[in-house]
Amino acid sequence: MPATTRLWVENRLLQDLPITERIRLVEQCDTVELAFGTVLCEPGHPILHVYFPRTACISLVTTLYGHPPLEMGLIGNEGMLGATLALGINTAPMRAVVQGAGSSLRMNCTQLRIALRDNPMLLCRLNQYLFVLLMQLAQTAACTHFHEIEPRLARWLLMTHDRAHANHFHLTHAFLANMLGVRRSGVTLAAGALQQRRLIRYTRGEITILDRKGLEAASCECYSAINTDAQ
């Protein structure tokens, strides 16, 4: 697909680049469809490709032996997977799993290194995005430790909604439990409470956001804190 026909659907990180730099970068990318549940990288393994999501959503999860994975961050069309290459680090810090199926631009990591060398604005944008990711990771860690499941679930659904480009998305009980680091029974109770308040509809893994404002009110302060950091 010619670059000029793809620019309007790029992710926001790329949209902030000057148009000539954006076109040059997009021309080096492939457009790929990411399927739900696909693992894009593992911690400690070399980064082979970077991803600029367009409609896809990627979870960053940390893993400990004997425990289920715990989600620490989300990447949608506001950012990219593989931003640590801007620091000269070519190994993945966490597992990356496709949470929301959709399209993404994909670039070879060698091409990105060259682009970073030749494009100071791209390096600046990635450094800014790394700061946002760092704040998101810190806020998520505190939220996981101090807050109850229901407001955490509300926050997580809001973050997913921001990146889903729709009021409806597919998430199973098992996936939600893993992402929140809780038992499935805890997710069932929390989702049931949000549904009883008519904030969401949740049936067999299909979630529909019914009341966005109400869900924001039900969330802990971590959602607004993360959004403020991202501005």
N, C-alpha and C positions, 0 to 999 in steps of 0.2 A: 504494500500500500504506500503510495507517495506520501512523503512527510507532510506536505501542505494539507492533505485531507485528514491527517490524524491529529493535528495540533490542538483542535478544540476539545478533544477528549483526553488530553494528557493529564497526568497528575499535577497537583498544585505546585510541587517542588520544581518541576520542569517549567511550568507556566511562568514562574518568577524570573526565569533566565531571559536575557535579551534574545529577540527572535532569531537572529543569525546563529547564536550559540545553541539555541534550542533545536533548530532544524538540523544543525551538524550532529548534535547528540542523538536525536531521534532517528536519523538516517543509519546510525550504527546499531540500532536496537531491532530485535525481533518482537513481534506481537505474539503472545502465547496465552492459551486458556488454562487457568489453574483450577484443578478439581479439588473439591472439598476433601480435607484430610491428608492431602499430599504433603510430605515432609520435604522442605526445600533445602535445609541444611541441618547439620548436627554440631553440637558444641565441640570445639577442638579440631574440627575438620576444616580443610581448606575451603575458602569461598571460591566457587567456580564461576558463578553468575551473580549479578545484582538485579533486583527487580524494582520497577517503578509501577506500582499497582494503578490500574485505571478504575476498574469496578471490583476487583478482587480485594479480599481482606486477609491479612496474615497475622497469626498469633506468634508472639515470642514467649517461649515457655522454658522454664528451668527444671532440671531433673535431679533427683537425689535417689540413690540406690534404695530400693524397697518402698518407694513412695510414688504415687501418681504424679504426672507432670503438673506444674503450677504456672498459670499464665502470668507474665509480668508486664506485657505491653502489647499493643495493637498497632498494625501498620496498614493504612488505607491509602487513598489517593492524595493524602497530605504529605507523604514521605516516600521512603524507599527501604528495601532490605539490602544490607551490605554497606551501610554508611560508614562502618568502622574502617573501610579501606582508605578513607580520607586521612586516617591517623597512621597509615602505613601498616595496619594489622590485617593480615589476610586469612585469619582463622575465625570461624564463627564463634561468638560468645555464648549463644543459646540456640536451642532447637527452634526452627521456624516451621510452622504448620499452617496450611491454608485453612482458614476458618470460614471464609465466604468465597464460594466459587465465582470466578469472573476473569476478566482479561487483565493482562499486565504487559508492560514493556520489559524486555529482558536484554541485558548487555553482558558480554564477556568481561570478566574482571580486569583482564589485561587492557582492553579498550578503555575501561573506566580510568585506570591509572594514567593512561596517556591523556585522556580528556581532563583529568584533574591537573596535570602538569601544564596543559595548554590553556586552561579556562579558569582563571582566578575567581570569577563569579560563581562557578559551580562549586569550587572548594569552599568559598564563603558560605554558600547555601547549605552545604552538607555539614559544616561545622555548626551552623545555627540549628540544624535539624538534630544533630547529635546532642546538643544541649536540651532540646525538647524531649528527646528520648530518655535522657538521664533523669530529668524531672519526673517523667511518667513512671519510670522504674522505681524511683524513690517513693513517690506518692502511692503506688500500688503496693509496695512492701509494707508501708505504714497502714494502709487500708486493710490489707489482709490480716494484719496482727491485731488491730484495735476495733474494727467495725463488725457489726452483725451481718449475717448472710443476706438478709433481705435488702438492706440499703446497698450492699456490695453488688448484689445481682442487678439492682436497678441501675447502678453506675455502669456496670458492664454492658447491660442491654442498651443504654444510651450511647456508649462508645461504639458498640456494634452498629446501632442505627445510624450514627453519623457517617459510617463507612459503607453501609449496605446499599445506599441509593434507592431504598424502598422501605415501606412500612412493614414488610413481611420478609422473614428469613427462616432458614432451617437450622435448628440446633437441638441435638438430642440431650436427654437427661445426663447421659454418661459424659458427653463432651462438656456440658455446662459444669458438672461436678469436678471434672479434671481441671478445667480452667480456673475454677474458684478454689480448688484445693479442699473440697468438702465431700461428705458422703452424698450419694444420690438422694437419700431421704431428706437431707437438708435442702437440696435444690427443689425437690417436690413441694415441701412446705413453703419455701420462699416464693416460688413461682405461683403456687396456689393462692397465697396472700395477695400478691400483685394482681392476679386474675380476679379475685373476689372484689377487689377495689376497682375493677374495670379499667385497669391501666394497660393490661395486655390480654391477649388471648393466646393460650398455649395448649395445643392438641397434637399429640404424637410427634413431638419435635418441631412442629410448625409454630412459630411465634409471630404474632401480629401486634404492633404497637398501636394501642387504641387512644391513649391520652399521653402525649409527649410531655406536656406541662406537669401533669400529675406524676409522671415517672421521674421528672427532674426534682419535684418536691420530695419524693420518696427516697431519692438517692442521698448518700452521704455527701459531705462537702468536697470529697476528692474529685468528683466529676467536674465541678466548676473550677477547682484548683488546677486540674490538668488542662482544661480548656484555656484558662488564663495564661498558663505557661506557654501554650502553643501559639498565642497571638504574636 
